[in-house]
Amino acid sequence: MPAVSKAQQKFMGMVHATQKGDMESPSSEVSKAADSISDKDAELKVDEMSTTASVQGYDSPNAFTKRGDEKRNAKRQADLTGYSVVKENRWLELKKEDSSATSKIGKGISNINKQLAEMERFLNWYGKLKAENGVTNGHFWKRTNSNIYKIKERLIKLEQQVRKISE
């Protein structure tokens, strides 16, 4: 739990300083806490501190992190939740990559092919489920029919883009 009050913040700061060796002759309470808490936990507590004056503290563990810690915090959150960090700007990474355009396109097309195989697998499952249970389009939710129409439109646009690449 993050340190909420000013006293807790100060105490955890002293614990962290003691663990780093920056504090000379700490009190017995600070020494005892420094021995019982791992350095990483103490650092996390200091990172999680919130200065909210007399207002009840908010649980904002990353509110006051340093610049440049975003990648580290994102990785830590991903590890804790079991998810992975999504790279938001893959286009810039693709442009910066140190390989030829032909190589980049080849890898990309191979990746798309794998993703399409997965889509085919899903569509086969849902088609089989529909046939086995006698479901018709009239049984679908309104948004399901709308989504099917949107998927059809997107596939037509994708076909046009694939034709351009293949020419």
Buried (B, 14 or more C-beta within 10 A) or exposed (E): EBBBEEEBBEBBBBBBBBBEEEBEEBEEEBBEBBEEBEEEBBBBBBBBBBEBEEEEBEEEBEBEEEEEEEEEBBEBEEEEEEEEEEEEEEEEEEEEEEEEEEEEEEEEEEEEEEEEEEEEEEEEEEEEEBEEEEEEEEEBEEEEEEEEEEEEEEEEEEEEEEEEEEE
